[in-house]
Structures are given as structure tokens and as C-alpha cells.
Amino acid sequence: MLTSIEMVVFWLGLAGIAYAYVGYPLVVLLISRLRPRPWQRADHFPSVSIVIAARNEEKDIGAKLENTLEIDYPAEKLEIIVASDFSTDRTDEIVRSFEHRGVRLLRPERRLGKTAVQNLGVEHASGEIVVFSDATTYYNRDVLRRMLPNFADEKVGCVAGKLIYEDGTGSSVGRGASNYWSYETFLKENESLADSLIGVSGCLYAVRRSAYRPMYPEACSDFLIATVVYRQGLRTVYEPSAVCTEETNVRGDQELKMRIRIVAQTLSDIWRNRDMLNPLRSGFFAVALVSHKLMRYAVPLLLAAIYAASAVLAFSSMFFAGVFATQTVFWAIAALGLLLERRNTDLGMFSFPAYFALANLASLLGLYKFLKGETYSHWEPSRDTI
């Protein structure tokens, strides 16, 4: 009887992992091809406010503002706001040096956190469309002319641009992050056509000012915004020709810390909006939330289940003995890869197992922090170079 139970656990766990990584992408691809929901695009030149959230960004804020001022869009219709979250370095001083070129500085009287200073930025924004950016992100000059035509469709409430990660160091973590993001980009392209994105890249997305709603400080704003606009009967769509670039994390500890925070915040946001998990209420949006987020975050638990089940089954089956041995070797390689990464050693063949382990460890720890009730409202810049 024990063997039968373990067999069920193994195959159900394997099926869950297969669905999370392969099955759902195939489902959303088929829907986007067989039952697409295109939207109208047309020349559209509304007033735009770019809100750059910053916290101690003296290293990058000057170059970011120069990049933003070079965007190809009528100057009389473009407003640039830096929402500085009580920065303690030279960030504010550098921003003020751009005031004569039309850049506005907003500085709260105390530290608020990223989402809260974004709310503050929107409160002071005058544009019909608000574009959100990070201080470490660089935009192509045509980014607004690529994004804004999507708002010609009155059912579009939010538009996400395409983020391209760059890693000049060639680090293993950077390669892993870039490969992972390519996979995420594939999902975004097809979720957009099938129905709506369930989240956006926080460094480049635009929202109708009329559709924005202030979010609680602990929110993962670039995830929650898609739910906010969907509740209003609006879609979040993806515009791949609107491109921005950003440097990847190059250290495993930075990537792990960032992913833990994102997982914990996202799970908290889903829990607060759990009514959206009902397909009878929100249709395919609910399916995407469960499949893209919850199933993905459940993978480490499923991996642990199939490992334990195969360990028991190995005593009575050569097949499962081989499966257990294969998993053991894989996790040993992943552990060795993570150890080498901490010593700034090129991982080579260990790169994929190490990054896979890192991502799933982040999901597990993020779940743990969510269940403990930990919240994240404050933030610090995390990227650095080796």
C-alpha cells in the first residue's frame, strides 16, 4: 500500500512540474493562436508623465535622466518626475541639477518604500499616461512612440514594454537570469494575446492615469497593477517593440534576495486578491494566476515530493532507483555550482542546475516568509558588479 501511495505522489508531482514549465506555456500558446484577442493600435500622442522611483541611486540617476531626456516625444507633452524615497546619498542633489531642464524632484518627509513613492509620483503627475521606470533602466529613444499607440484601444489600461537583461561580465548568474527572462518573455507575449498579462516588468510599463489606483506599501506594484486594471474591465498588454535594457544581477546572493522578496510579495498580493482566482469571475486571468504564479511557486514542494517518493520506490524498482540516483546527482551538481558561484568561479556545466536550484530555493523561502507574514515595503538598490 505504501508503494502505491508513493507511486501516486511521484507521478502527480511530476505532472505538476511538467504542467508548470511546459504544459501551461503550451496551453497559453494554443489559446493565443486559436482564439487570440487582438487590440486596436493607432497614432496616439497623449500627455505623459515618467515617474522614476529612486532610493540612493547617485551612481546611476544622472545617466538615467540624460537617457530619459533623449526620448523622442514632444517636450510639451512630456513630464519627468523623480520620486526619491528619502535618499541619503547625492541622489537628490543630482536630480536638482536637472531641474532647469524640466525634471521635477519629489522627496517625502520620511522613508515610504517603492510602491508608496510611486503612489506619490502619480499623485503629482499631470499626464494622461504614467510611465514607471527604475533608475538603473535605459530606454530606447522610440519607447513612447512604440507603447502609446496601444492606448488607442479604450479597453487597454496598462502596457508593458520589453526588458532585455545585459551582463557585461559574462557571469553565470547573469546568464541564468537572461535565459529565465527569455522564457518569461515568451509567456508574456502569449498571455497578452490570449487575454491579459498578470504582471509587468517594473522598469517599463505605462498606465492610464484614470485607471491607476493607489496601492498599499507592501504591494509588488509591477505585479499588482495588472489586477488593478483588470478589475476595471481593462487589459494589460505587451508591446515587444518598446525596449529597455538593464544590467542583471551578477551575484547569486543578490539574485536570491531579490527573488525571495518578489515571491513573498506576489503571494501576499494574490492572497489579498484571492477572489481573482475564481475563473467564473475573472476567466482566463484566473487560470494564468494559478498556472504562471502559484504552480511555479509550488515547484520546489513538488520536487521534494518526487525526490522522497522515488527514494522509497527505489528499494523495489530499478527504474525508480535510476530516477532517484539521477536526481541526487543533479542536486549535487547544483549545490556544487552554488558553492563555486560564491567563490566567483565560472560555473560552466554547473550553470543551469545552479540557477534552477537558486530559483526554486527562492520560491521556497519566499513561501516561508509569506506564511510567516513578513512584508516588504522598504527597498535598497541591489545590483552590483563582481
N, C-alpha and C positions, 0 to 999 in steps of 0.2 A: 504493500500500500504506500509506503514511504517513497519507493522508487517512482510510482505513478504520480504522486504529488510533485516530486521534483521534476519529473518529465514535463508536466503541465507548466510549472513555474519557468523552466528553461525555455520552452517554445513560445509561451506567451511573452516572456521578457524579450526574446529575440525578435518576435513580431513587432513589439512596441518600439524597439530601437530601429528596426527596418522602416517602420512607418514614419518615425520622426525624421530620419535622414534621407529616405528615398521615396517612401510611399506618398507622403504629403506633397513634396515637390512635384511628383508625377500628377497627383490629383489637381493641384493648382495650375499646372501647365496645361492639362487637358481642358479644364474649365476656361482658361484664358484663350484657348484656341477654338473650342467648340461653342462656347457661349460667352464671348467677350462683351464687355460693357465699355465701348469707346466713349469719349467725351469730346466736346467741341473745343477747337482751338482757333483763335483769331487774333489779329493785331490788337494789342491791349496796352495802354500806357497810363495806368493809374498812378497816383502819388504813392511813394514807397518810403518806409522808414526801416533802416537797417539797424537792428539792436544787437550790439556786441557785448556779451556778458564777459566780465573780466575780474580776475582776482589775482593780484600780484603778478602781472604779466609784463613787467618792464622789459623783459628780454625780447618780446615779440610784438608788443602793441604798436610800436612805431611803424614797423614794416606792414603790419596788418592794416593800419589806417591808410598808408600810401597805396596799398593794393585796393582798398575799398574806394578810394577817391579816383582811381583809374577806371572804375566800372563804366561801361558805355551806356549811359542813360541820361536823359535831360536833367541838368543840375537843379533846375527849379522844381523838379518833381521828386528829388531825392534828399532824404534826411538821414544823417548818420548820428547814432546815439551810442555812447559807450556807457554801459551800466556797470560801474566799478563797485564791487562788493566790499567796501571798506578796505581797499587795498592799503598795505603798509609799506610798500616799496615806492618806486618812482612812477608807477603806472599813471596816476592822476596828473602828475606834473607833465609827463609826455603827452597825454591826451590834451591838456590845456594848451600845449604848444601848437595844436592843430585847430584851435577854436576860430582863428582868423580865416580858416578855410571851410568853416561851416560845421565842424564837428562839435557835438554837444556832450558834455560830461554830466552824468547823474551819479551822485555819491550819497548813499543813505547815511544816516547818523550812527548806524551800528551795523554790524555784520548780519546779513539776512540769509545768504545761501543763493545758489544759482537760480533756482526756479523763482524765488521771491524777487530777485533783482530783474529777472526777465519780466515779471509782472509789473514792476516799477517802470521798466522801459516802455512797455506797451501803454501804460497809463499816461505817459508823457509823449507818446508818439502821435503824430498828426497824419500819417499816411493811411491810405485806404488798404494797403497791403503792408504787413510787417514781416520782415525777413530776419531770421535769427541766425547768429553766427558766433563762432568761438574766436578767441584772439590768436589761435595758432593755425587757423584755416585760411587758405588763399583761394580766391575766386578767379575764374576766367573772366575776361572783360565783358563777354556777352552773356553773363549768367542771368541777368534780369530779363533781357530780351528773349531768353530761352524759357524761363519759368513763367513769366507773366501771361503769355497767350493762353495758358491753361485756365486762367481765371475768367476767360470769356464765357465759360460754361458756368451758369449760376449754381449748379449742383456741386461744384468743386470748392471746398472750403480750405484745403491745405495742399501745397505742392512740395514734394521732396526732391532735392537735387541729388546728383551722383557724387559720392565721395570716393576719391581714389587715394589709397594709402601709399605713401612713399617711404622708402627706407634706404637712405644713402649708405648706411653701414653694412648692409647685407646680413643683418643679424638673423638668427634662426627664429626668434620671437617675431621679428618684423615680417619674415616670410610666412610664418604661420598666420599672423593677423591678416595679411594681404590675401592669402588663399581662403581663409574663412570669410572675409568680406566679399570675395568674388561669389561665393556660394550664397551669401545673404542678398547680394545684388540680383542674382537670378530669381530669388524668391520675390523680391520687391517688384521686379518687372512684371511678373506674372500675377501677383496679388493685386496690383494696380489695375490690370486689365480684367481680372476676374470680378473684382468688387471694389476693394479699398485697401490701402495699406493699413496695417495695425500699429505702425510706428515709423519714425523717420530718423535720419541722421541729424543729430543735434547741431551740427556745424553748418547745415544749409537746408533750411526749409522756410516756406513762406505761408502766411495765414491771412485770411481776410480779417481785417481789424474788427469788423462787425461780428465775426464768429468766434473771436478769442474770448475765453473766459479765464479769469484769474485762477491759478492752481495752487493747491496747498504746498507749503515749502518743501515737504518731503517727497514730492512727486518727481518721477523721472519724466520731465516735461516733454522730451522728444518722443517718448512712448505714449504718454497720456494724451497728447494733443490730438492724435488720430481718433481716440474715443470721444474726446470733447466735441469735435466737429461731427462725428458720426451720429451722436445723439441728436444733433440738429438737422438730421437728414442730409448731411453733406458728405462728400467723399474726400479721401486723401489720395492723391495720385502721384505717380513717379515720372519725373522728367529726366531721362538719361543724358540729354544734351546739355543740361545745366550742370557744369562740372566744377568741383572744388578739390583741392588737394590738402593733405595733412600728413605730417610725419607719424609713423607708427610708434608704439612703444617698442623699445629695443631690449628691455629687461623684463624677465619673467615675473619678478615681484610686482612691478608696476602694472603689467597686464593682468595679473591675478587680482590685485587690489581693485582695479577698475571694473573687472568683470563681476567680482563679488558684489560690489556696490550696485551695479546695474541690475543684476539678478534679484537682489533683495528689494530694490525699489520697484522693479517691474512686478514682482509677485505681490507687493503691497498695493500697487495701483490696480492690479487685476482683482484682488480681494475687495478693495473698496468699490469696484465697479463690477462685481460678480454677476449682476443681473444681465450684463452683456454677454455672458457665456451661454445664454439661452438662445438656441437657433431660431426658436419661434418668435423671439423679439428682434434679434439682430442678424438673422440669416447667416450668410457665409462668413460674415465678420466674426461670429462666434466660433465657427469651425477653424478659422485662421488663428484666433486667440489660443484655442486649445491645442491645435496641431503645431503651430510655429513656436509658441512660447511654453505652455505647460508641458507638452510632451517632450520638448527639447530639454527642459529643466529636470524632467523625471529620468532622463537617460542614465545618470550615474547610479540611481537606485536600481534601475533595470540591469545595468552592468553588474552591480553587486549581486543581484538575484541570480543571474545566469551563471556567474562565477561559482557561487555557493552551490547551486543546483548541479552544475557539471562536476563539482568536486565529489559530491555524493554519488552521482551516476557513474563516475569513473571507476568505481570499485566493481561494477557489474557490466561494463561495456567498454570495448576497445575504442569505439567511436568517441564516446564521451571522455575517455582517458586522453585521447588525442586533442579533443576540444579544450579540455582543462589545461593540458600542457601548453597548447598554443596561446591561450590567454595568459598563462603565467609568464611565458617568455615575452609576450607583448608588454605586459605591465612592468616587467623587469627592465626592458629596454626603455620604456617611458620614464621610469624612475631614474635610470642612469642618465638619460638625456636631460632631465630636470637638474640633476646634480652637476652635470657638465655645464649647463647654461649658467648656473650660479657662479661658476668659475670662469665665465666669459669665454668658453670654448665652443668652437663651431660644432654644431651637433651632427651635421651630415645626415646619415641614415636614421639617426635618432630624432630628427626634427619633427616629423609628423606624429609619432607616438607621444613625444613630449608635449607638443601643443595640444593634442587631443586630450591627454591627461590633465593638462593645466585648465583647459576649458571646462571639463567635467568636474574637476575639483572646485572650480569657481562656482559652478551651478550648485554643487552640494553645500558648500559653505554659505552661499547666498541664501539657499533654502533654510539652512540652520539659523542664520541671522534674522530672516523674515519670521520664522516661528518663534524666535526669542523676542520679537517685537522691536528689534533695533531699527532705527530710522536714520536717513542721511539727508540733512538739509545744507550743511556747510560743505565746502569744497576747497581743494587746492590744486594748482596745476600739477600734472603727474608725469608728463613726458620729459624725457631727458635723453642724452646720448651716452654711449659707453665711454 
